[in-house]
Amino acid sequence: MKLYDTYLFDADGTLFDTVDLICRCFDYILEKYGCRSLPRQQIMAGIGSPLVNQIVNHLGPGLDYDMILDDYLQYQLQAMKGSVKLFPEVATVLAALQESGRRLAIVTSRKRLSLEVLLQITGTSKYFDALVTPEDTGRHKPDPEPALKAMALLGADRDKTVFVGDAHFDICSGAGAGIDTIFVKWSHFDPSALPVSPTWMIKSMRELCAALPGCFANNFGSGSTCADTLKGQDIYR
């Protein structure tokens, strides 16, 4: 895989293992406001689109969605601690990319407040030069506007930028922006169902920086190799 100057990352399902947390929050909202439940797969299928769209789709029209959205967010903020973890190798790879001079951004459908709490809990805010959330754009993934917004914030070159994600929302947004895309295979989405083929597919985060000269040697001492230093570094697992 080639190295890029700029990496745009989706948050949930790509960097952060939050599916159980999100399903738990929707179970709470559905029971409280709809007196119903939904299959887990149906809830998971909407992850990646703006939260208010998911709530409307699951509960139907005619409700006070501002109140329900606030209730959901407050419930999730209380439930986050102890319920969020990074996927394997995320922190190590983000650090390696940053230290090699790459610029990193998060492009997400998660609200800014909850994203900032998520970054704080996992200790990852220090790695990102820009955050793009639904509050920042008029259109949202899978539209290319969020990816283009992040690129503008970073002064990114289209040919040297890649969007890393776990769902069609990310791959379509990146492709629409005219940049390369990477689909992560730890996703709960079936890659064969993607409407646009990603440029790359990866099985682990380490593939993003395998081509870095010296890989993680600067972080973990001379003589170490990428494979050596990744072992045992999967914090928040």
HELIX and SHEET records of a PDB file:
HELIX    1   1 VAL A   19  GLY A   34  1                                  16    
HELIX    2   2 ARG A   40  GLY A   46  1                                   7    
HELIX    3   3 LEU A   51  LEU A   59  1                                   9    
HELIX    4   4 TYR A   65  ALA A   79  1                                  15    
HELIX    5   5 VAL A   90  GLU A   99  1                                  10    
HELIX    6   6 ARG A  112  THR A  122  1                                  11    
HELIX    7   7 SER A  125  TYR A  127  5                                   3    
HELIX    8   8 PRO A  134  ASP A  136  5                                   3    
HELIX    9   9 GLU A  145  LEU A  154  1                                  10    
HELIX   10  10 ARG A  158  LYS A  160  5                                   3    
HELIX   11  11 HIS A  168  GLY A  176  1                                   9    
HELIX   12  12 PRO A  191  ALA A  193  5                                   3    
HELIX   13  13 MET A  205  LEU A  208  5                                   4    
HELIX   14  14 ALA A  217  PHE A  220  1                                   4    
HELIX   15  15 CYS A  226  LEU A  230  1                                   5    
SHEET    1   A 6 ALA A 130  VAL A 132  0                                        
SHEET    2   A 6 ARG A 103  VAL A 107  1                                        
SHEET    3   A 6 THR A   6  PHE A   9  1                                        
SHEET    4   A 6 THR A 161  GLY A 165  1                                        
SHEET    5   A 6 ASP A 180  VAL A 184  1                                        
SHEET    6   A 6 TRP A 200  ILE A 202  1                                        
SHEET    1   B 2 PHE A  16  ASP A  17  0                                        
SHEET    2   B 2 LYS A  85  LEU A  86 -1                                        
END                                                                             
